[in-house]
Amino acid sequence: MNLHPPDRLAFDKALVAQPVWNRFNTAAEALKLPQNVLLHAGPSFADPKQITRPILNSACVAAVFEGIAKDFDQAEAMISMGEIILKPAQDHDVVTPLAAVVSAS
């Protein structure tokens, strides 16, 4: 691989790194995330009724999984009324895939 010397140095250091997993927490524990708050990738939505369908689908699944809503229809209604709140993950130092959400558990 033909890399610029500083890039080569960074790459070589990354290859010898030995990551260690030393703890596992829920988002509720680590972030003090309330059960009705879900974190998503990207900027905040101006209106809960304008959430993109892929993120909305993930949020509905998370709401049912968390026991906040009994089914997807109720979850979608609770999101549109602001009872379930979506916030940008990066505002909480969290990274999540584009259409996924992070829930309390």
N, C-alpha and C positions, 0 to 999 in steps of 0.2 A: 504494500500500500504506500503510495507516494503522498505523504502528509507534510505540511509545514511543520518545522521543528517544535514550536509550542503545542501544536495540536497532537503531534506524535507523543510528546511528554505527557500530556493530559490523558491520551488514549492508553499509554503504557501504565500509568498510575491506576486508571479505572480497571484494567485487566487484572491487576494484582490485589485489588481491594477484596477484603473478606467481610462482607456484610454480616451482621449479627442481628437476629430477631430477638429482642429482649423483653418484649411486652406485647400483650394483645388486650385492647380495650374496645368497648363499644363507643360510638360517637357520643352517646349520652354521657358516658363517663369522661372521655377524653376532652370533649368540647363543651360539656354541659348543655348539649343539644336537647331542647324540649321535644317531646314525642310528636307534636304537631308541626314541627319544622323539618323540611326536607331541603337538602343542598343539591344544587345542579350546576353543571358546567356553564360558563358564559356569563354575560352581564344579566342584571336583574330584569325582570319583565315589568313593564309599566303598568300592566293590567293583568290580573290573574286569568281573565278570559282570553288573553292573547298568547298563552303558553303554547309552544309548538307541540304538535301531536306526539312525537316520539318522547319528549320529556314528560308530557302529561300522562302518557301511558305508563311510563316508569313510575311516576308519582302515584298513580292510582294503585299499581301493584304494591308499592311500598306502604301505602296507607292501609290496604287490606292486610298485608303481612304484619304490620305493627298493631293491628286491631283497632285502628282509629275509625275505619269505615267497614261496614259489613260486606260491601260489594263495590265493584268498579263504578257503578252509577252514583252511588252515594259518595264515593271518594271524589269523583269529578265535580259533583255539586258542592262538596265542602271546599274544594280547591277554588272553584269559581266564586264562592262567597267569602273567601279569605279565612276560613276556619282552619284550613291546612295551608301553611305558608311555605312558599318556595323562596330560597335565598341563594345567592351566588356562592358556590363552594370556595372560590378563591378568597372571599372575604373572611373565611374562617381557616385559612391556610390548609385547605383540603383540595385534593385533585381527584376528579372523577371523569370517567369517559363521557363523551359528548351527549349521549342520550340517556345516561344513567342518573340516578339520584342516590344520595347518601341519607339514610334514615337513622334514627336514634340507636336501634340495635343492629 
